[in-house]
Amino acid sequence: MDLFDTHFHLPEEGDLENYLEQLYPEHSYRMMAMAASAAGSIRALEFARRHPNVWCSCGVHPHDAEDFDGNMEQFQALVSAPENRAVGEIGLDFFYDFAPREKQIACFEKFLRLALEKSKPICIHCRDKENSTDAYQICYSMLKDFASQAGEGKAVLHCYAGNQDYLEKFLDIGCYIGVTGMVTFPKSSNIRDNLRLIPRERLLFETDSPYLAPVPFRGKTNHPALTAHVVSYAAGFLGETAEKLASDTTANALRFFAIEA
């Protein structure tokens, strides 16, 4: 299969030089190393520079928004690197609220402006408390404004686990939707229901590794090679071949990140 893991995080420990060689004996992979901080953005860029078929993003995760000093000079340089194809992981997390919400929003706004200035797509983290849609409402409003300036097809809702109403809203403003190993979880029927509603041309697959290992690997460290398992599961659920689904969604990823095939 021709696969593209559109969202993974480098492991904090271990031999990064041999990381990829340990993972890919069978399939053809491309992947996007996501960042959550300035240090993580530098690390992702250095890794991408050493490995063909690996690209990277830069950004500050909402969990880290309180520690972000607002200085964008370093990110201006990082996002201009040819290996850097996106701004992210950015957004809002009202589930944990590790950072005050006003700081999350301010941080998010800065990186949206950076993406507009540099004409980069954005990778969005949006999570809400149970029985609340505050984060989704604010995120939707901000992305609607972003789309009005950047055009459609410049944002992906990473690991989307929200309701169908907001799924339709995000799709209506041109967002892509990222599907992770959560689609295999027995209790994640909402994600499987959402999968049926996502237009093929807006669907991306990701691992969010080292988190969210799919069934039957729950409890183990996730890694980009398990993209194949997520795609195969989704293909079975949708009643089609994994090879076709992989090919279609890899083409989507190449288009979204402006990478030549």
Secondary structure as UniProt FT lines:
FT   STRAND          2..8
FT   HELIX           16..18
FT   TURN            19..23
FT   STRAND          28..33
FT   HELIX           38..50
FT   TURN            52..53
FT   STRAND          54..58
FT   HELIX           62..67
FT   HELIX           73..79
FT   TURN            82..83
FT   STRAND          84..93
FT   TURN            94..96
FT   HELIX           101..118
FT   STRAND          122..127
FT   TURN            130..131
FT   HELIX           134..150
FT   STRAND          155..157
FT   TURN            158..159
FT   HELIX           164..172
FT   TURN            173..174
FT   STRAND          176..179
FT   HELIX           181..184
FT   TURN            186..187
FT   HELIX           189..197
FT   HELIX           200..202
FT   STRAND          203..205
FT   TURN            209..210
FT   TURN            215..216
FT   TURN            218..219
FT   HELIX           224..226
FT   HELIX           227..238
FT   HELIX           242..256
FT   TURN            257..258
//
